[in-house]
Amino acid sequence: MSKGLLISIEGPDGAGKTSVLEALLPRLKEVYPGQVITTREPGGVAISEQIREVILDVDNTAMDAKTELLLYIAARRQHLVEKVLPELEKGNMVIMDRFIDSSVAYQGAGRGLEQTEIAWLNAYATDGHKPDVTLLFDVDSETGLKRIAANGEREVNRLDLEKLDMHQRVRKGYLDLAMVESERIKLIDASQPFDKVIEDAWQIIKSYL
């Protein structure tokens, strides 16, 4: 069996990664020999979607940072073994809306949890699996939050309600990751016109096909 291609898309809230993915899908399906599967974290399978509801519920303001991290890790494990790995084994392309780097950025940089512990938990949950390539859509926090406020269709979750400084720490966490893992994580300026952002993302993915 041929191994598929695992792509993750990351970025701070309001970076527009989900919109870019929707725009890219028709092109990817044209050129990729296998199926193109899109999925998300937390979620993607029934158990992980149930965990997602708990994590993102706006009423769960009492949630401790470590509880939040462990719930994400649990959702990640279930999603990976039940959906992602089986699709890769079939030779399909799997595009994940968020994956391991989100925990480093949000719970590490954002919440101040120990990075080495997050790295260990990620490795434990994924058996060391990492994406073949990660597209990191970067936008400054003020712009990202304005976009969220202007998008009436988007679900507003518990993390969207965090103060500006939390979002700024998350963004810095992502940028630090991109410097450390520049081979895997490809930075895209998401403040550019939408068509340019799509084209930048397309060129990166194309080089892996």
Secondary structure by P-SEA (a helix, b strand, c coil): cbbbbbbbbbbccccaaaaaaaaaaaaaaaccccbbbbbbcccccaaaaaaaaaaaccccccccaaaaaaaaaaaaaaaaaacaaaaaaabbbbbbcccaaaaaaaccccccccaaaaaaaaaaaaccccccbbbbbbbcaaaaaaaaaacccccccccccccaaaaaaaaaaaaaaaaaccccbbbbcccccaaaaaaaaaaaaaaac
